[in-house]
Amino acid sequence: MPRYYEDKPKDYGACAGLKEDLGACLLQSDCVLKEGKTPRQCLKEGNCKALKYSFFECKRSMLDTRSRFRGRKGY
């Protein structure tokens, strides 16, 4: 379940909340806990796909020139 980081200062970066949620999802997955694989291996195998995609979209929106006018997509 995603956690929202409203109390944190803004200087942690645009996608810091998503990054922490993705890390927590990977560390709590059965791939890491039961199979003993690294979080990177589990991410490549396709665990936590929704958070991975959301993190990618957040990072991509930072490079999008339209985001200057529309603002970053919220999380």
Summary of the structure (lengths in Angstrom):
residues: 75
radius of gyration: 14.0
end to end distance: 12.9
largest distance: 45.8
contacts: 166
relative contact order: 0.17
helix: 61%
strand: 0%
